């Protein structure tokens, strides 16, 4: 019998989000979410902080430190609510890829 915590990814959407000086919504809440990959694309390297269900605060919570830093959510740490990001300089990009199930 398959593990009931593992969900089939039915579709996957990817985008790049401009992360600003103030907390920026990077992914809306989604009850059908089964996976998320966030990649810090800032160049030069710039730390980005994440907020789950609340505004992101520079240097706190989950911090993606360098260019190419990745944050993955799957079965073990899945969050279905809104996700926010912030960076000290603003105008940096984050790649956002979200998988949805049934």
Protein Blocks (a to p, Z undefined) as FASTA:
>chain_A
ZZfkbccdfbdcdddddddfbdcdfbdcdfkbcbdcdddfbdcdddddddehiacdehia
jddfbghiacdddfklpcfbdcddddfkgoiacdddddddZZ
